[in-house]
Amino acid sequence: MKIVYLITGSGGSFYCGNCYRDMIYLRAIRKVPGINASAIPLYLPPDDINTETGMDKNVFFGAISMYLREKVPFLKNMPVFMDKIFDSGPMLRMAARRAGTTRTEGFEDLTLNMIRGENAFPEKELQRLVDYMSRDGKPDIIHLSNALVIGLARRIKKKLDVKIVCSLLNEDDWIDEMAEPYQSKAWKLISKEAPNVDKFLTPSNYFKELFLSKTGIKGDNFHVVPLGFEPGFLVNIEKNAVWPSIGYFCRISSQNGFDKLVDAFIELKKDNSLPKLTLHVSGGYTGDDKPFIAEQIRKIKNNGLKSYIRIYPEFHGDSKQKFFSSIDVMSVPVRKHDGYGLYILESNSAGVPVVQPATGGFPEIISKTLGGITYSPDSVSELSANILKLLKDNELRSRLGKQGKEKVLAELSLEKMSEGLSMIYSSLT
């Protein structure tokens, strides 16, 4: 069975849970005998880590040419040689570092066109993609990384007799930031294009129900397969923290609630019950996030706490290992409800318990890992109170950390997930 994943890249400048999820899918399905799986990036190039794990280096429907077609009328039918210039590696890497690549403002019409599958995906580039995917034989299944590119399903099916699977997770993060009427139009268009997808796949019941409520579709072909995780070096990490410490591991942004954790940290330091408490931060950021991060650093400095915070330059490899070996508790107190939270599995794999708001998919995933606690209401005072509770209760913290590691290894492994994926793919062929 030949499977091709079409994955929308983030450019690798920050921790992207959906990008990471897609590469986990690829690694998981490659463990199944008889399956030949590959991944092709759309929009932006993958980072070096993803290239090493099997992501193709060729980018289709590059971000720059897509944007120019949408915004500059006379470039709507630009020749192929201009496509190649705008979507060359250096140009796309530069685009990935630009502020606008992860926010909706100015991208509303392009988003709708991607969902429709028309103007955003020119015929010549689509044919080039189809030819490239079929170079070693026609795929049996094409797996789209999210519903924002669902318009590709109909157009690819016209060219290839192939089954389409579409992943779903946190599309609402992008769509619900758009002003009306774009927001409502986006969900209606997804609903209209949904019949072209043979199977939808999402990791949580929470997001399945959210997606169905937004689109109004029946969901007969929806499958929930919890994300599995391959902990690698995280499972054998030895703690080297001397002082009690809180960790934050995600894109450093307002949407992910970094400022809420900073405020909770300041509150805990003022309380002085843990005078040596430190805050460790990892996950990367975009240009858009820089003013927000600078504001949080100013708050920390104004409270005389600069020496108690450490920001890690990378979010993978040795830097990631040092981060998880240095923290006792982790929290990513997101503002926008998260449909899963892969960072919870990462933390639990390292034996680190989490403190998360009781929103989105967090209660569901923590009920599976037993590796943390949730709090409500979603306020800074509740966050700081629950962090303090874990940091002061060594027995509870140790038990939750141990449970989380055991559950991830036994019940949320890559092997378990590959079984679920394999069953879905096999049912289509």
VENPE-V562598 format. One record per pair of residues at least 4 apart in sequence whose C-alpha atoms are under 7 Angstrom apart, sorted by the first residue. I is the first residue (numbers start at 0). GAP is how many residues later the second one is. D is the distance in Angstrom with one decimal. If there is no record, write none. Layout:
# VENPE-V562598
i={I | I}
gap={GAP | GAP}
d={D | D}
This chain:
# VENPE-V562598
i={0 | 0 | 0 | 0 | 1 | 1 | 1 | 1 | 1 | 1 | 2 | 2 | 2 | 2 | 2 | 2 | 2 | 3 | 3 | 3 | 3 | 3 | 3 | 3 | 4 | 4 | 4 | 4 | 4 | 4 | 5 | 5 | 5 | 5 | 5 | 5 | 5 | 6 | 6 | 6 | 6 | 6 | 6 | 7 | 7 | 7 | 7 | 7 | 8 | 8 | 8 | 8 | 8 | 8 | 8 | 9 | 9 | 10 | 10 | 10 | 10 | 10 | 10 | 11 | 11 | 12 | 12 | 12 | 12 | 13 | 13 | 13 | 13 | 13 | 14 | 14 | 14 | 14 | 14 | 15 | 16 | 16 | 17 | 18 | 19 | 20 | 21 | 21 | 22 | 23 | 24 | 25 | 25 | 26 | 27 | 27 | 27 | 27 | 28 | 28 | 28 | 29 | 29 | 29 | 37 | 37 | 38 | 38 | 38 | 39 | 39 | 39 | 39 | 40 | 40 | 40 | 40 | 40 | 40 | 41 | 41 | 41 | 41 | 42 | 42 | 42 | 42 | 42 | 43 | 43 | 43 | 43 | 43 | 44 | 44 | 44 | 45 | 45 | 46 | 47 | 48 | 49 | 49 | 50 | 50 | 50 | 59 | 60 | 60 | 60 | 61 | 61 | 62 | 62 | 63 | 63 | 63 | 64 | 64 | 64 | 64 | 65 | 65 | 66 | 67 | 67 | 68 | 68 | 68 | 69 | 69 | 71 | 77 | 78 | 79 | 80 | 81 | 82 | 83 | 85 | 86 | 86 | 87 | 88 | 89 | 90 | 91 | 92 | 93 | 95 | 96 | 96 | 97 | 98 | 98 | 98 | 103 | 103 | 103 | 103 | 106 | 107 | 107 | 107 | 108 | 109 | 109 | 110 | 110 | 111 | 111 | 112 | 112 | 112 | 112 | 113 | 113 | 113 | 113 | 113 | 114 | 114 | 114 | 114 | 114 | 114 | 115 | 115 | 116 | 116 | 116 | 120 | 120 | 121 | 122 | 123 | 124 | 125 | 126 | 127 | 128 | 129 | 130 | 132 | 133 | 133 | 138 | 139 | 139 | 140 | 140 | 140 | 141 | 141 | 141 | 142 | 142 | 142 | 143 | 143 | 143 | 144 | 144 | 145 | 145 | 145 | 146 | 146 | 146 | 146 | 149 | 149 | 150 | 150 | 151 | 152 | 152 | 152 | 152 | 153 | 153 | 154 | 155 | 156 | 156 | 162 | 162 | 163 | 163 | 163 | 164 | 164 | 164 | 164 | 165 | 165 | 165 | 165 | 166 | 166 | 166 | 167 | 167 | 167 | 168 | 168 | 168 | 169 | 169 | 170 | 171 | 172 | 172 | 174 | 174 | 175 | 177 | 177 | 178 | 179 | 180 | 181 | 182 | 183 | 184 | 185 | 186 | 186 | 186 | 187 | 187 | 188 | 189 | 189 | 190 | 190 | 197 | 198 | 198 | 199 | 199 | 199 | 200 | 200 | 200 | 200 | 201 | 201 | 201 | 201 | 202 | 202 | 202 | 202 | 202 | 203 | 203 | 203 | 203 | 203 | 203 | 204 | 204 | 205 | 205 | 205 | 205 | 206 | 206 | 207 | 208 | 209 | 210 | 211 | 211 | 211 | 211 | 224 | 224 | 225 | 226 | 226 | 227 | 227 | 227 | 227 | 227 | 228 | 228 | 228 | 228 | 229 | 229 | 230 | 230 | 230 | 232 | 233 | 233 | 233 | 234 | 234 | 236 | 236 | 237 | 238 | 238 | 239 | 239 | 240 | 240 | 240 | 242 | 242 | 243 | 243 | 243 | 243 | 244 | 244 | 244 | 244 | 244 | 244 | 245 | 245 | 245 | 245 | 245 | 245 | 245 | 246 | 246 | 246 | 246 | 246 | 246 | 246 | 247 | 247 | 247 | 247 | 247 | 247 | 248 | 248 | 248 | 248 | 248 | 249 | 249 | 250 | 250 | 250 | 251 | 251 | 251 | 251 | 251 | 252 | 252 | 252 | 253 | 253 | 254 | 254 | 254 | 255 | 255 | 255 | 255 | 256 | 256 | 256 | 256 | 256 | 257 | 258 | 258 | 259 | 259 | 259 | 260 | 260 | 261 | 262 | 262 | 263 | 263 | 263 | 263 | 263 | 264 | 265 | 266 | 267 | 267 | 268 | 268 | 277 | 277 | 278 | 278 | 278 | 279 | 279 | 279 | 280 | 280 | 280 | 281 | 281 | 281 | 281 | 282 | 283 | 283 | 284 | 285 | 288 | 289 | 290 | 291 | 292 | 293 | 294 | 295 | 296 | 297 | 298 | 299 | 299 | 299 | 300 | 300 | 311 | 313 | 313 | 314 | 314 | 315 | 316 | 317 | 318 | 319 | 320 | 321 | 322 | 323 | 327 | 328 | 328 | 328 | 329 | 329 | 329 | 329 | 330 | 330 | 330 | 331 | 332 | 332 | 336 | 336 | 337 | 337 | 338 | 338 | 339 | 339 | 339 | 341 | 342 | 343 | 343 | 344 | 344 | 345 | 346 | 346 | 346 | 347 | 347 | 347 | 347 | 347 | 347 | 348 | 348 | 348 | 349 | 350 | 350 | 350 | 350 | 351 | 352 | 352 | 352 | 352 | 352 | 352 | 353 | 353 | 353 | 354 | 354 | 354 | 354 | 354 | 355 | 355 | 355 | 355 | 356 | 356 | 356 | 356 | 357 | 357 | 357 | 357 | 357 | 358 | 360 | 361 | 362 | 362 | 363 | 364 | 365 | 365 | 365 | 368 | 368 | 368 | 368 | 369 | 369 | 369 | 370 | 370 | 370 | 370 | 371 | 374 | 375 | 376 | 377 | 378 | 379 | 380 | 381 | 382 | 383 | 384 | 385 | 386 | 387 | 388 | 389 | 389 | 390 | 392 | 393 | 394 | 395 | 396 | 397 | 398 | 399 | 400 | 401 | 402 | 403 | 404 | 405 | 406 | 406 | 407 | 407 | 408 | 410 | 411 | 412 | 413 | 414 | 415 | 416 | 417 | 418 | 419 | 420 | 421 | 422 | 423 | 424}
gap={33 | 34 | 35 | 139 | 33 | 34 | 35 | 137 | 138 | 139 | 33 | 34 | 35 | 136 | 137 | 138 | 139 | 33 | 34 | 35 | 135 | 137 | 138 | 139 | 33 | 34 | 35 | 137 | 138 | 139 | 33 | 34 | 35 | 36 | 137 | 138 | 139 | 32 | 33 | 34 | 35 | 137 | 138 | 33 | 34 | 35 | 36 | 137 | 10 | 32 | 33 | 34 | 35 | 36 | 37 | 34 | 86 | 33 | 34 | 35 | 36 | 82 | 85 | 34 | 35 | 84 | 271 | 272 | 273 | 237 | 269 | 270 | 271 | 272 | 235 | 236 | 268 | 269 | 300 | 4 | 4 | 325 | 4 | 4 | 4 | 4 | 4 | 123 | 4 | 4 | 4 | 4 | 11 | 4 | 386 | 387 | 389 | 390 | 389 | 392 | 393 | 5 | 6 | 7 | 16 | 17 | 15 | 16 | 17 | 15 | 16 | 18 | 19 | 4 | 5 | 15 | 17 | 18 | 19 | 17 | 18 | 19 | 20 | 16 | 17 | 18 | 19 | 20 | 15 | 18 | 19 | 48 | 52 | 14 | 47 | 48 | 4 | 5 | 4 | 4 | 4 | 4 | 5 | 4 | 5 | 6 | 69 | 5 | 60 | 64 | 4 | 25 | 4 | 29 | 4 | 22 | 23 | 4 | 18 | 21 | 22 | 4 | 54 | 4 | 4 | 7 | 4 | 6 | 7 | 6 | 40 | 4 | 4 | 4 | 4 | 4 | 4 | 4 | 4 | 5 | 4 | 5 | 4 | 4 | 4 | 4 | 4 | 4 | 4 | 5 | 189 | 190 | 189 | 187 | 188 | 189 | 4 | 70 | 73 | 74 | 4 | 4 | 70 | 74 | 4 | 4 | 10 | 4 | 37 | 4 | 74 | 4 | 5 | 6 | 7 | 4 | 6 | 34 | 35 | 37 | 33 | 34 | 35 | 36 | 74 | 75 | 35 | 73 | 4 | 34 | 35 | 4 | 5 | 4 | 4 | 4 | 4 | 4 | 4 | 4 | 4 | 4 | 4 | 6 | 4 | 5 | 23 | 22 | 23 | 21 | 22 | 23 | 21 | 22 | 23 | 21 | 22 | 23 | 21 | 22 | 23 | 21 | 22 | 20 | 21 | 22 | 19 | 21 | 24 | 43 | 40 | 43 | 4 | 42 | 4 | 4 | 11 | 43 | 44 | 4 | 42 | 4 | 4 | 4 | 5 | 35 | 265 | 33 | 34 | 35 | 32 | 33 | 34 | 35 | 31 | 33 | 34 | 35 | 33 | 34 | 35 | 32 | 33 | 34 | 33 | 38 | 170 | 168 | 169 | 4 | 4 | 4 | 163 | 8 | 11 | 7 | 4 | 5 | 4 | 4 | 4 | 4 | 4 | 4 | 4 | 4 | 4 | 27 | 28 | 4 | 27 | 4 | 4 | 25 | 24 | 26 | 23 | 22 | 23 | 21 | 22 | 23 | 21 | 22 | 23 | 24 | 6 | 21 | 22 | 23 | 21 | 22 | 23 | 24 | 137 | 4 | 20 | 22 | 135 | 136 | 157 | 4 | 19 | 4 | 133 | 154 | 155 | 4 | 132 | 4 | 4 | 4 | 4 | 4 | 5 | 6 | 7 | 192 | 195 | 191 | 185 | 190 | 184 | 185 | 186 | 188 | 189 | 116 | 183 | 184 | 185 | 183 | 184 | 4 | 115 | 118 | 4 | 87 | 115 | 116 | 114 | 115 | 88 | 113 | 87 | 86 | 87 | 85 | 86 | 84 | 85 | 86 | 33 | 34 | 32 | 33 | 34 | 84 | 32 | 33 | 34 | 82 | 83 | 84 | 32 | 33 | 34 | 81 | 82 | 83 | 84 | 32 | 33 | 34 | 80 | 82 | 83 | 84 | 32 | 33 | 34 | 82 | 83 | 84 | 32 | 33 | 34 | 83 | 94 | 32 | 33 | 32 | 33 | 34 | 4 | 6 | 31 | 32 | 33 | 4 | 5 | 36 | 4 | 5 | 79 | 80 | 81 | 76 | 77 | 78 | 79 | 4 | 75 | 76 | 77 | 78 | 4 | 4 | 37 | 4 | 73 | 120 | 4 | 72 | 4 | 4 | 117 | 4 | 116 | 117 | 119 | 120 | 4 | 4 | 4 | 4 | 116 | 5 | 6 | 30 | 31 | 29 | 30 | 31 | 29 | 30 | 31 | 29 | 30 | 31 | 29 | 30 | 32 | 33 | 32 | 30 | 31 | 4 | 4 | 4 | 4 | 4 | 4 | 4 | 4 | 4 | 4 | 4 | 4 | 4 | 4 | 5 | 6 | 4 | 5 | 7 | 5 | 6 | 4 | 5 | 4 | 4 | 4 | 4 | 4 | 4 | 4 | 4 | 26 | 24 | 23 | 24 | 25 | 22 | 23 | 24 | 25 | 23 | 24 | 25 | 24 | 23 | 24 | 22 | 23 | 22 | 23 | 21 | 22 | 21 | 22 | 25 | 4 | 4 | 4 | 10 | 4 | 63 | 4 | 4 | 5 | 6 | 4 | 5 | 23 | 53 | 56 | 57 | 55 | 56 | 59 | 55 | 50 | 51 | 53 | 54 | 49 | 18 | 19 | 44 | 47 | 48 | 51 | 17 | 18 | 19 | 17 | 18 | 19 | 31 | 32 | 6 | 17 | 18 | 19 | 17 | 18 | 19 | 21 | 4 | 5 | 16 | 17 | 18 | 4 | 4 | 4 | 4 | 11 | 4 | 4 | 4 | 5 | 6 | 34 | 35 | 38 | 39 | 30 | 33 | 34 | 29 | 30 | 32 | 33 | 28 | 7 | 6 | 5 | 4 | 4 | 4 | 4 | 4 | 4 | 4 | 4 | 4 | 4 | 4 | 4 | 6 | 7 | 6 | 4 | 4 | 4 | 4 | 4 | 4 | 4 | 4 | 4 | 4 | 4 | 4 | 4 | 4 | 4 | 5 | 4 | 5 | 4 | 5 | 4 | 4 | 4 | 4 | 4 | 4 | 4 | 4 | 4 | 4 | 4 | 4 | 4 | 4}
d={6.3 | 4.8 | 6.1 | 6.2 | 6.0 | 4.8 | 5.9 | 4.9 | 5.3 | 6.6 | 6.2 | 4.7 | 6.6 | 5.7 | 6.0 | 4.9 | 5.8 | 5.8 | 5.1 | 5.7 | 6.6 | 6.5 | 4.9 | 6.1 | 6.2 | 4.5 | 6.1 | 5.9 | 4.7 | 6.1 | 6.0 | 5.1 | 5.9 | 6.6 | 6.1 | 5.1 | 6.1 | 6.8 | 6.1 | 4.8 | 5.7 | 6.5 | 5.0 | 5.7 | 4.6 | 5.8 | 6.8 | 6.6 | 6.5 | 6.0 | 6.2 | 6.2 | 4.8 | 5.8 | 5.6 | 6.0 | 6.9 | 5.4 | 5.4 | 5.6 | 6.1 | 6.6 | 4.8 | 6.1 | 4.5 | 6.9 | 6.0 | 6.2 | 6.5 | 5.5 | 5.7 | 4.0 | 4.9 | 6.8 | 5.5 | 5.2 | 5.0 | 6.0 | 7.0 | 6.2 | 6.0 | 6.2 | 6.3 | 6.5 | 6.3 | 6.3 | 6.4 | 6.8 | 6.2 | 6.0 | 6.1 | 6.2 | 6.8 | 6.8 | 5.6 | 6.7 | 6.8 | 4.9 | 5.3 | 6.9 | 6.9 | 6.4 | 6.8 | 6.2 | 6.9 | 7.0 | 6.8 | 5.0 | 5.9 | 6.1 | 5.1 | 6.9 | 6.9 | 6.2 | 6.8 | 6.7 | 6.9 | 5.2 | 6.5 | 5.5 | 4.9 | 5.8 | 6.5 | 6.8 | 6.4 | 5.4 | 4.3 | 4.5 | 6.7 | 6.1 | 6.0 | 6.1 | 6.8 | 6.1 | 6.8 | 7.0 | 5.9 | 6.4 | 6.4 | 6.2 | 6.5 | 6.5 | 5.7 | 4.6 | 6.5 | 6.8 | 6.8 | 6.4 | 6.7 | 6.8 | 6.2 | 5.2 | 6.1 | 7.0 | 6.1 | 5.9 | 6.3 | 6.1 | 6.0 | 6.0 | 6.6 | 6.4 | 6.0 | 6.2 | 5.4 | 6.5 | 6.6 | 5.3 | 4.2 | 6.9 | 6.3 | 6.8 | 6.4 | 6.7 | 6.4 | 6.4 | 6.2 | 5.8 | 5.7 | 6.2 | 6.1 | 5.8 | 6.2 | 6.1 | 6.2 | 6.3 | 6.2 | 6.6 | 6.6 | 6.4 | 6.5 | 6.5 | 5.9 | 6.0 | 4.2 | 4.6 | 6.2 | 6.4 | 6.5 | 6.1 | 6.0 | 6.5 | 6.7 | 6.5 | 6.2 | 6.1 | 6.6 | 6.4 | 7.0 | 6.2 | 5.9 | 5.8 | 6.0 | 5.9 | 5.4 | 6.9 | 5.3 | 6.4 | 5.4 | 6.0 | 5.4 | 5.3 | 5.4 | 4.6 | 6.5 | 6.3 | 4.7 | 6.6 | 6.1 | 3.6 | 5.4 | 6.9 | 6.4 | 6.1 | 6.1 | 6.2 | 6.2 | 6.2 | 6.0 | 6.1 | 6.1 | 6.2 | 6.0 | 7.0 | 4.4 | 6.4 | 6.8 | 5.5 | 6.4 | 5.7 | 4.8 | 5.8 | 6.4 | 5.1 | 6.3 | 5.9 | 4.6 | 5.6 | 6.2 | 4.6 | 6.2 | 6.1 | 5.1 | 6.0 | 5.0 | 5.3 | 6.7 | 6.3 | 6.9 | 6.9 | 7.0 | 6.7 | 6.9 | 6.5 | 5.8 | 6.1 | 6.4 | 5.8 | 6.4 | 6.5 | 5.5 | 6.9 | 6.0 | 5.9 | 6.2 | 6.2 | 6.9 | 5.2 | 5.4 | 6.8 | 6.0 | 5.9 | 4.8 | 5.8 | 6.7 | 6.5 | 5.0 | 6.1 | 5.9 | 4.7 | 5.8 | 6.9 | 6.0 | 5.0 | 6.2 | 6.7 | 6.0 | 6.6 | 5.8 | 6.3 | 5.3 | 6.7 | 7.0 | 5.7 | 6.9 | 6.0 | 6.1 | 5.4 | 6.1 | 6.5 | 6.1 | 6.0 | 6.7 | 6.3 | 6.0 | 6.2 | 6.3 | 6.3 | 5.4 | 6.2 | 6.2 | 6.2 | 5.9 | 6.9 | 5.2 | 6.3 | 6.9 | 5.2 | 6.1 | 6.2 | 4.8 | 6.2 | 6.0 | 5.0 | 6.0 | 6.9 | 6.5 | 6.4 | 5.1 | 6.2 | 5.2 | 4.8 | 4.2 | 5.7 | 6.8 | 6.4 | 5.9 | 6.2 | 6.6 | 6.4 | 6.5 | 6.2 | 6.4 | 6.3 | 6.5 | 6.5 | 5.5 | 6.0 | 5.2 | 6.2 | 6.1 | 6.2 | 6.2 | 5.4 | 5.7 | 6.9 | 6.7 | 6.7 | 6.1 | 6.8 | 6.7 | 6.3 | 4.5 | 4.5 | 4.5 | 6.7 | 5.1 | 6.9 | 6.3 | 5.1 | 5.1 | 6.3 | 5.7 | 5.8 | 6.9 | 5.8 | 6.6 | 6.8 | 5.9 | 4.8 | 5.4 | 5.1 | 6.0 | 6.2 | 5.9 | 4.5 | 6.1 | 5.8 | 5.7 | 6.9 | 4.7 | 6.5 | 5.8 | 6.2 | 6.7 | 5.0 | 6.5 | 6.5 | 5.5 | 4.7 | 5.7 | 5.0 | 5.4 | 6.8 | 6.3 | 5.0 | 6.2 | 5.7 | 6.1 | 5.1 | 5.6 | 6.0 | 4.8 | 5.9 | 5.6 | 6.1 | 4.4 | 6.3 | 6.3 | 4.9 | 6.2 | 5.8 | 5.6 | 5.8 | 6.2 | 4.9 | 5.3 | 6.8 | 6.7 | 6.5 | 4.4 | 4.6 | 5.3 | 5.4 | 6.9 | 6.1 | 6.1 | 6.1 | 5.4 | 6.6 | 5.9 | 5.7 | 5.9 | 6.4 | 6.0 | 5.3 | 6.1 | 6.4 | 6.3 | 4.0 | 5.9 | 6.6 | 6.6 | 5.0 | 4.5 | 5.5 | 6.3 | 6.1 | 6.3 | 6.2 | 6.8 | 6.0 | 6.0 | 6.8 | 6.2 | 6.1 | 6.8 | 6.2 | 5.5 | 6.8 | 6.6 | 4.9 | 6.2 | 6.2 | 6.3 | 6.5 | 6.5 | 6.9 | 6.3 | 4.8 | 5.8 | 6.3 | 4.7 | 6.4 | 5.9 | 4.9 | 6.0 | 6.2 | 4.7 | 6.1 | 6.0 | 5.2 | 7.0 | 5.7 | 5.2 | 6.9 | 6.7 | 5.9 | 7.0 | 6.1 | 6.1 | 6.2 | 6.5 | 6.3 | 6.2 | 6.4 | 6.3 | 6.2 | 5.9 | 6.3 | 6.5 | 5.3 | 5.9 | 5.6 | 5.1 | 6.5 | 5.7 | 7.0 | 6.2 | 5.2 | 4.7 | 6.4 | 6.2 | 6.2 | 6.4 | 6.2 | 6.2 | 6.8 | 6.6 | 6.0 | 5.7 | 5.4 | 5.7 | 6.8 | 6.4 | 4.8 | 6.3 | 5.6 | 5.1 | 5.9 | 6.6 | 5.8 | 6.1 | 5.8 | 4.5 | 5.1 | 6.0 | 5.6 | 4.8 | 4.9 | 6.4 | 6.9 | 6.6 | 6.1 | 6.1 | 6.8 | 5.9 | 6.6 | 6.6 | 6.6 | 5.2 | 6.7 | 5.1 | 5.9 | 6.0 | 6.3 | 4.7 | 5.1 | 6.8 | 4.6 | 6.4 | 6.7 | 4.3 | 5.7 | 6.5 | 5.3 | 4.9 | 5.1 | 4.8 | 6.6 | 5.7 | 4.7 | 6.9 | 6.6 | 4.5 | 6.4 | 5.8 | 5.2 | 5.8 | 6.9 | 6.5 | 6.9 | 6.5 | 4.8 | 6.5 | 5.2 | 5.0 | 6.3 | 5.6 | 6.2 | 5.7 | 5.0 | 5.4 | 5.8 | 7.0 | 6.3 | 6.0 | 6.0 | 6.8 | 6.7 | 6.4 | 5.3 | 6.2 | 6.3 | 6.9 | 4.9 | 5.1 | 6.2 | 6.4 | 5.9 | 5.5 | 4.6 | 5.6 | 5.6 | 3.8 | 5.8 | 6.6 | 6.9 | 6.9 | 6.8 | 6.2 | 6.1 | 6.1 | 6.2 | 6.2 | 6.1 | 6.1 | 6.4 | 6.2 | 6.0 | 6.1 | 6.7 | 5.4 | 7.0 | 6.1 | 6.0 | 6.1 | 6.1 | 6.1 | 6.1 | 6.1 | 6.0 | 6.3 | 6.2 | 6.0 | 6.1 | 6.2 | 6.1 | 5.4 | 6.7 | 4.6 | 6.0 | 5.3 | 6.8 | 6.4 | 6.5 | 6.1 | 6.4 | 6.7 | 6.2 | 5.9 | 6.3 | 6.5 | 6.3 | 5.9 | 6.2 | 6.8 | 6.8}
